[in-house]
């Protein structure tokens, strides 16, 4: 029912369905490179001189075009599988006070990754961190020491492509931890299914709860709101130094400025999310071994020590978490299952709205992702009538305003 061909990477990008994960560029480094499109996000572009559409395993692994839980994965899952596979739920925090303070919500992702390495379970952690030369942009690195891993702590609400550097994992001298957004982890997991040699090098996957990826232009807008020139910024933190943390910058002149989480994410960043994020049912890392997010059921007291909600999704994830708890790398305790929807109240209705948005796209003849084993109809049925109507009407407006029938961007305007 779509007028777009999603059998090639070019087609997926032109249909506004690319997540920017970079997995396709890893699988086809001979043909694709990732670039930053400031108003859009990270996108794969053909390498100069390469002709012909990129297909095959690069498309098969693309989480933008397809997400699917294998048959039986959700058998017996809580909430009818609407939050993906769940074996247990915990609330945890790093026992290292410096890491807990630096992390966005307790430093748990960094603490878990670091413990895997220091305990010998892994040789490194594939992480996203700010580029030293351009802190508004990100880079993916394989950190191998405790200090390197915890030094990358903190959310990065800007485009990143961890899947692009899976070569660092494949060439490592042992298994590694991989950390990423839900779409990143989904793409990496599928790539590992396609390449057993990659699967053998992944010791643990940690997914970070995500409400969508803002463009680079969004961060620039936030910096300018703080009356600073983006080119003069030498350090940028989106959160951290207490929960929920403030958006903070430092300039070459030594000037430091900040804004609250509500001012940064609530008023600026979330308004610049890429379209694919608006039709995504997985905001909690359903394809990871462990997924970590904010416990928003707690009353926010600015600057208090952070805590994280940890969702155990696989037995491998359970073993890693229990080992970190036993070793004292993290502290915490199990939670009752109802705390999950209480911690992310907006996502309770988002899943249903996404189901309606995707259906509306298909009925309008616009390209849409394929989802399997990701229940959406039941959540949609529970939505109030006005929300049901808005999910359809809003999608039709976005088709017109965002130009979803046209290519997402002019490739000549993309820069490395």
N, C-alpha and C positions, 0 to 999 in steps of 0.2 A: 504493500500500500504506500510505500515511500518512493519519492522521485529521486532518491539518492542511492548511489552504488556504494555499499559499505564493505565491498570485498577487497578494498585496497586502503592503505594508510592515508593516501591523498583524499580518498572519498570520505573517510571517517573525520579527517580534519576539516574538510570543506563543509561537512554536515554539522559542525559545531559540537561534535561528540568526543573530541580528544580531551583527556584529563591532564595531559602533560607529564605522565609518569615516567616516560623515557624508556620503557621496556622494549619497545619496537626498535629504538636506536641501538640498544645493546644486541638484540637478536640479528639486526642487519646493519652493523657498523660500516659496511662497505657501501651502503646506499643512503643512510640517514644520519643527520646530526640534529641535536636539540638546540634551539635558539629561543631567546626571550622576545616575545611580542608584547611590548609594554602595556597595551590596552587589553590584552587577551590573556596571556600566560605563556608557559613553555610549550613549544610546538616542534614536531619533527619536520625537517625540511630535507629535500633531496640534496645529496652532495653534488657539487658542481661537476657536470659532465655525465651524471647518471641519468639514463633515460628509461622509461617504462615504470609502471606503477609497482609499488612494493606490496607483495601479497604473502601468502603462506603463513609461517609460524608467527611472523610479526603481527598479522591480523588476528590469528587464533589466540594470541596472548593479550590482546587489547582489552582492558577493562572498560574502556569508553564505549565499545560496541556491544559488549556482552559480559554479564555476571551470572554465574551459575553455581549453586551448591550441588554437589554430587548426590545422587539418590541415596537416601538413608542418613544423610548428614544431620537432618533436623528431626530424626525419629526421637520422640520423647523430649524435645527441646522445650524449655519454658516459654510461655506466652505464645504457644502455637507456632514457634519458629519465627515470629515477627521481629525478633532481635538477633537472629542467627543462632548458631550452636552455642550453648552455655553449659559448662560443667559446674561452675561455682562463681561466686561474686565476693570480692574483698574490698576493703578500704585500707590503703597502705600509704606509707611515706618513707623517704630515705632517712636512715639513721645518721647520716653525715649532715650535721646542721648547715654547712655551707652549701651542699647540694640541694637540700630541702629549700633553703632560702632562694637559691638561684633558679630552681625549676619553676615552671608555671603553676603546677599544682602538686607540690610535694617531692619533685625530683625522682619519681618512681621509675620512669622510663630509663633515665640515665643510670640509676642505681641498679636496676635489673640487668641492663646491658653490661655495665662495668663488672658486676658480680660474675656473669657468665665468662668474662675474659679472665678475671683474676683467679677464678676457681679452676680454670683449665677447660671449661666446657666449650669455649670458643677462643679463637685467636685474635678476633677483632670485631668491631661493630661498624656496620655501614650506616652512616648518619648524615643528616643535612645540617649545615651550619652556615653562618654568614661568611661571605667572601671577605678576606682581610683587606683587599684593595677596593672593593665596592660593597660596603656593608648592607646596602639595600637589596643586593642580590644574594643568592644562595649557591653553595657548592656541595657536592656529595663527596665524602671522604671515608676511608676505612681507618678508624681510630683503633689503636692497639694497646694503649696504656690507660690506667685509671684516670689520670689527669686529663688526657685528651678526650676521653669519653664524657666525663662530667663537665668538661669545658664547653661542650656543645649543648649543654642543657638549655632549655627554654624553647617556647613555641616560635615558629617562623610562619607568620601569616602572609606568605608570599610564594610565588611559583617556585617549585623545586622538582627535580627529575631524578630521584634516587635510583630508579631502574636503569638509567643510562649507564651507571657505573657498576653494574653487576659483574663487569670484568674484574673488578678488584676482589670480589668474592670468589669468582671462579679460579683466579690465579693465586689465591691465598694458600698458605701452607697448612691449612686446617679449616674446620667449619667456622662460620661467622654468624653473628646476630645481624638481622636486618630490621631497620626501623623506618616506618613511613606512614603516610596517610592511608586510609582504607583502600583507595583506588590503587595506590602504589603497591600495597601488600597483595591485593588481588591479582594484579598483573605479574608480580614477581612469583606468586604461587603458581600461576598458570605456566609461566616460563619454566619453572622448575619441573612441572609435570611433563613439559615437552623435552627437557634436557636433564636426564638423570644425573649427569656430572655436576650440574648446578644444584640440584636437590641435595646431593651428598655434601655440599658445602654450606648448607643453611642449618645452623644449630637451633635457631629460634627466630621467630618473626614477632615483632611487636608493632601493633597498629595503634595509631593515635586518633582519638575521636576527632572528627572534622565536620564543621558546618559549611565548608566550602572554601575554595582558594581565591583570595582577592588577587587582582592583577598588580604588577609592579607600579602602575600608575596610581593605584590606591595608596600605596605606601608613600609615594612622592606627594600626594595630596595631603596626607596626614602630616608629613614633615613640614610642608608649607603652612599648614594650619598652626604649627608651632612657631611660625615666623622664622624658618630656617631654610637654607638652600640645600636641596638634596645632595648636590655635588660637594658640599662642605661637611657632610656627616661622616664621622669616623667610627662611630659605634651606634648600633640601633638594637634595642630589645623591645619585643612586642609585649612581653609580660615578665614576671619573676620579681624577686626581692619581696616576697610575701604574696599571699593569695587575695584576690585574683591577679594582682600585679598591674603595673602601669606601663604604658607605651613610653619609652625613654630614648632620647637621643643625646649624643655629644658631638660637638663640631670641632673643626680644626682650631678654632679660636679658644676652645676649652669651655664653651657655653653648654650647659646642660638644661634640657627642658623635658617635660613629661606631660602626659594626659592620662586620664583614667581609662580603665578597660571599657567602660560604657561609651566614653567619648571616642575612643579609637575604633574598637570593633563595632559598637552599636551605632555610631553616627557616620562612620566613613568606610571602613574596610569592607563590611558585609555588603555594602551597596555595589561593590565592584567584583562580585564573584562571577566566575565563568559560567556560561549557560549549562554546561554538562553537570555542574554541581546542583543545579536547581531540579534536575530530574534523576537524582541519585538516591536509591533506597538504602545505601549502606553508609551511614555516618559514624558507625561505631566499630569498624574494623572486624567484620564478621569472618574474614578469611585468614585472620592472624592466629597465632598460638595464644597470645595474650593481647588484649586491647585495653587501653588506658585513657581515662578522661576525667573531667571535673565532676565532683560530687555536688551538683547544684542544689541538691535537697538541703544542703547546709545553709544557714544564714551567713551571708557574706559580711565579714568584718575586715575592712581594708587593711592589708598588711599582715594578717595573721599567718602563722605557719601553714603551709599547704598540705592537702591530703589528696589522694587520687582514688578514683574508682577503678578497680582492676577486674576485668572480665576474663575468666579462664575459659578458653574455647577448645583446647585440645589437651590430651594427656601430656604431651611434650611441654605445653605451657604450664600445666599444673606442676609438673616436676621441677621446672625452672623456678617458679614462684615459691614453692615450698622449700627448695634449697636455699634461696635468698633469705627467706624468713628464718630458717634454721641457723644460717650463718650470721644473722644479725645485720645483713646489708640493708634490708628493709624491715619495717615494723608494721603491724596491722593485724586485722582479724576478719573472719568471714562476715558477710552481710546477708540478710534475707533478700530473696529475689525481687520483691517489690521495690527495693531501693533503686533498681536500674531505671525503670520508667520515671520514678520520682526525681532521679538525678538529671534527666534530660527531658523535661516535660514537653518542649517544643517538638521533639522527635516523635512523640506518640502520635501526633497528627500529621507530621511531615510524610510518613510512610504512605498513608492513605492518599494524601494530596499528590504525591509522586505517581501513584498508580493512575490517577485520573489525568495527570499531565501527559504521561506517556500514551495513554489511550487517545487523548485528544490529538496529539501529534500524528499518530497513525491514521486517525480518521481524516485529518486535514492533509494527508499525503506528504508529511514532513518526516524526515528520518528520525528514528528513535532507537534507543538501545533495546536489546533483548535481555530479559531477566527470567531466570529459572530457579525455582526453589527459594524464592524471596517473596513471601506472602504480602500482598498489598491490598487485595479486594476487601478483606475483613476490616482492616484499619479504615479504608475508605467508607465502608458502610457505617462505621461509628462516628464519622464526622458530622457536625451540625450541617443542616441544609445549606446555610450561607457559605460555609467553608467548601462544601462540595461544588457549589456554583462558582465560587471564586477560583477554584483550582482549574476549572474548565475555561472560564472567561479570561482569567489572567494568562493562561497559556496561549489563547487565540490572540490576545494583545501582543504578547511577546513574539509570536511568529511574525507579526507585522513590524513591530518596533525594532527588534533585534535582527530582522532580515534573515530568519532561519532558512529561507529557501535559497539564499545566496552564500557564496564562500565566506568563511568566518573572517578572513583578513586578506589583504593584498600581500602576497609573498615577497614582493620587491621591497616592502617596508620593514620586513623582519630583519633584526640585527643579531649577530652572535653575542 
